[in-house]
């Protein structure tokens, strides 16, 4: 293996400066293709599936709440059947709330995103942190209509919305170290969702990776970086 590596190194050293730059550009393109194929696209699909599931549950929540309001208005003259339907609807509503709460176990909490990124970075000595910044929280679901109490805003009483909290991190180092960093992030027990990835060669052989990651939470506010 060492002999093969030495042979490649000798061939690379024998190239002209222009040829070395062309090789660096080709390697960058190949690495970018691999990143998009094996990390970014699968993670983006998982994020889209998760958002679609959340939107469906939001619709169910809105429909169930409307049914509960209707049943409560009909219970001025209560009957056993109405009470039974109300209890069933409240049980279903509680089950949906519990399923949304499972996000806390599946994804990194917003306030821990920076810690996770920097903890992984600390294990990759060949990389340097260029910048780390937080992105504004974005609501993923439209608030349900006509649900606000007096003096309140629609959709805030139950904390029903889901918010996307993102971080943008820029790292500098070799191609191999940057790939190892992304691979380790992908293996973390609690997941980070991928928002975007851009790799560029600055001063050969140094490269920079700009990575956008995010998580989801029912809380709008979080501890920003």
C-alpha positions as CSV (number, residue, x, y, z in Angstrom):
1,X,0.0,0.0,0.0
2,X,2.8,2.4,0.9
3,X,4.5,1.6,-2.4
4,X,1.3,2.3,-4.3
5,X,0.9,5.6,-2.4
6,X,4.5,6.6,-3.1
7,X,4.0,5.8,-6.8
8,X,0.9,8.1,-6.9
9,X,2.8,10.8,-5.0
10,X,5.7,10.6,-7.5
11,X,3.3,10.8,-10.5
12,X,1.6,13.8,-8.9
13,X,4.9,15.6,-8.2
14,X,5.9,15.1,-11.8
15,X,2.9,16.9,-13.1
16,X,3.1,20.6,-14.1
17,X,1.4,23.2,-11.9
18,X,-1.5,23.5,-14.4
19,X,-1.9,19.7,-14.4
20,X,-1.9,19.6,-10.6
21,X,-4.6,22.3,-10.4
22,X,-6.7,20.3,-13.0
23,X,-6.3,17.2,-10.8
24,X,-7.4,19.1,-7.7
25,X,-10.5,20.4,-9.5
26,X,-11.3,16.9,-10.7
27,X,-11.0,15.5,-7.2
28,X,-13.1,18.3,-5.8
29,X,-15.9,17.5,-8.3
30,X,-15.7,13.8,-7.5
31,X,-15.9,14.5,-3.8
32,X,-18.8,16.9,-4.2
33,X,-20.6,14.2,-6.3
34,X,-20.0,11.6,-3.6
35,X,-21.3,13.9,-0.9
36,X,-24.5,14.7,-2.8
37,X,-25.1,11.0,-3.7
38,X,-24.4,9.4,-0.3
39,X,-25.1,12.0,2.3
40,X,-27.1,15.1,1.1
41,X,-29.8,13.5,-1.1
42,X,-30.8,10.7,1.4
43,X,-30.8,13.1,4.3
44,X,-32.9,15.6,2.3
45,X,-35.4,12.9,1.5
46,X,-35.7,11.9,5.1
47,X,-36.3,15.6,6.1
48,X,-39.0,15.9,3.4
49,X,-40.7,12.7,4.6
50,X,-40.6,14.0,8.2
51,X,-42.1,17.4,7.3
52,X,-44.9,15.6,5.2
53,X,-45.7,13.5,8.2
54,X,-45.8,16.5,10.5
55,X,-48.1,18.4,8.1
56,X,-50.5,15.4,8.1
57,X,-50.6,15.3,11.9
58,X,-51.2,19.0,12.0
59,X,-54.2,18.6,9.8
60,X,-55.5,15.8,12.0
61,X,-55.0,18.0,15.1
62,X,-57.0,20.8,13.6
63,X,-59.9,18.5,12.5
64,X,-60.0,16.9,16.0
65,X,-60.0,20.2,17.8
66,X,-62.9,21.4,15.7
67,X,-64.9,18.3,16.4
68,X,-64.2,18.7,20.2
69,X,-65.4,22.3,20.1
70,X,-68.6,21.2,18.3
71,X,-69.2,18.3,20.8
72,X,-68.7,20.6,23.8
73,X,-71.3,23.0,22.4
74,X,-73.7,20.1,22.1
75,X,-73.2,18.9,25.6
76,X,-75.4,21.6,27.2
77,X,-77.9,18.7,27.3
78,X,-75.3,16.0,27.8
79,X,-76.0,12.4,26.8
80,X,-73.9,9.2,27.1
81,X,-73.1,9.0,23.4
82,X,-71.8,12.5,23.2
83,X,-69.6,12.0,26.2
84,X,-68.2,8.8,24.7
85,X,-67.4,10.6,21.4
86,X,-65.7,13.4,23.2
87,X,-63.6,11.0,25.3
88,X,-62.5,9.2,22.1
89,X,-61.6,12.4,20.3
90,X,-59.5,13.6,23.3
91,X,-57.7,10.3,23.5
92,X,-56.8,10.5,19.8
93,X,-55.7,14.0,20.2
94,X,-53.4,13.0,23.1
95,X,-51.9,10.2,21.0
96,X,-51.1,12.6,18.1
97,X,-49.4,15.0,20.6
98,X,-47.3,12.1,21.9
99,X,-46.2,11.1,18.4
100,X,-45.1,14.7,17.8
101,X,-43.3,14.7,21.1
102,X,-41.1,11.8,19.9
103,X,-39.1,14.3,17.8
104,X,-37.2,15.1,21.0
105,X,-35.8,11.6,21.0
106,X,-35.1,11.3,17.2
107,X,-33.4,14.7,16.6
108,X,-30.7,16.7,18.3
109,X,-32.4,19.5,20.5
110,X,-31.8,23.0,19.1
111,X,-29.8,24.1,22.1
112,X,-27.3,21.2,21.6
113,X,-26.7,21.6,17.9
114,X,-23.6,23.8,18.4
115,X,-22.2,21.4,21.0
116,X,-22.6,18.4,18.8
117,X,-20.9,20.1,15.8
118,X,-18.0,21.3,17.9
119,X,-17.6,18.0,19.9
120,X,-17.2,16.1,16.6
121,X,-14.8,18.8,15.3
122,X,-12.6,18.3,18.4
123,X,-12.0,14.7,17.3
124,X,-10.7,15.8,13.9
125,X,-7.5,17.6,14.6
126,X,-6.8,18.3,10.9
127,X,-9.8,20.6,10.6
128,X,-10.2,24.2,11.6
129,X,-13.4,26.0,12.4
130,X,-13.8,29.1,10.1
131,X,-17.2,30.2,11.3
132,X,-20.4,29.0,13.0
133,X,-23.6,31.0,12.9
134,X,-27.2,30.3,13.8
135,X,-30.1,30.8,11.3
136,X,-33.5,32.3,12.1
137,X,-36.2,29.9,13.3
138,X,-38.7,29.0,10.5
139,X,-42.3,27.7,11.2
140,X,-43.0,24.7,9.0
141,X,-46.8,24.6,9.5
142,X,-49.4,27.3,9.0
143,X,-51.3,28.1,12.3
144,X,-54.8,26.7,12.4
145,X,-57.5,29.3,11.7
146,X,-60.0,30.6,14.3
147,X,-58.3,29.0,17.3
148,X,-57.0,32.0,19.2
149,X,-58.5,32.9,22.5
150,X,-59.2,36.5,23.4
151,X,-56.0,38.5,23.4
152,X,-54.0,35.6,21.9
153,X,-52.8,34.7,18.5
154,X,-54.2,31.7,16.5
155,X,-52.3,28.5,16.9
156,X,-50.3,29.6,20.0
157,X,-52.5,28.2,22.8
158,X,-51.5,24.6,22.1
159,X,-48.0,25.3,20.8
160,X,-48.9,23.4,17.6
161,X,-46.4,24.6,15.1
162,X,-43.1,22.9,14.3
163,X,-40.0,25.2,13.9
164,X,-36.9,24.6,11.9
165,X,-33.7,25.7,13.7
166,X,-30.5,25.8,11.6
167,X,-26.8,26.3,11.9
168,X,-24.2,27.1,9.2
169,X,-20.7,25.9,9.9
170,X,-17.6,26.5,7.8
171,X,-14.6,24.2,8.2
172,X,-11.2,24.1,6.5
173,X,-8.9,21.1,6.0
174,X,-8.1,18.3,3.7
175,X,-10.7,16.4,1.6
176,X,-10.2,13.3,3.7
177,X,-10.7,15.1,7.0
178,X,-13.8,16.9,5.8
179,X,-15.3,13.7,4.5
180,X,-14.6,11.9,7.8
181,X,-16.3,14.8,9.7
182,X,-19.4,14.6,7.6
183,X,-19.5,10.8,8.0
184,X,-19.3,11.0,11.8
185,X,-22.1,13.6,11.9
186,X,-24.2,11.1,9.9
187,X,-23.6,8.4,12.5
188,X,-24.6,10.4,15.6
189,X,-27.4,8.7,17.7
190,X,-29.6,11.8,17.6
191,X,-29.8,13.0,14.1
192,X,-29.2,16.4,12.4
193,X,-31.0,17.1,9.2
194,X,-29.0,18.3,6.2
195,X,-29.9,21.7,4.7
196,X,-27.1,22.2,2.2
197,X,-23.4,21.5,1.6
198,X,-20.8,23.3,-0.5
199,X,-17.1,22.3,-1.0
200,X,-14.5,24.6,-2.5
201,X,-10.7,24.6,-2.9
202,X,-9.1,27.6,-1.4
203,X,-5.3,27.2,-1.5
204,X,-4.3,23.7,-2.7
205,X,-4.5,21.3,-1.0
206,X,-6.6,23.2,1.6
207,X,-10.4,23.1,1.1
208,X,-13.4,24.7,2.8
209,X,-16.7,23.0,3.5
210,X,-19.8,25.1,4.2
211,X,-22.4,22.9,5.8
212,X,-26.0,23.8,6.8
213,X,-27.7,21.5,9.3
214,X,-31.0,21.9,11.2
215,X,-33.3,20.2,13.6
216,X,-37.0,20.5,14.4
217,X,-38.7,21.6,17.6
218,X,-42.1,22.7,18.9
219,X,-40.4,25.6,20.7
220,X,-39.9,28.8,18.6
221,X,-37.1,30.2,20.9
222,X,-33.8,28.5,21.4
223,X,-30.3,29.3,22.6
224,X,-28.6,30.8,19.5
225,X,-24.8,30.5,18.9
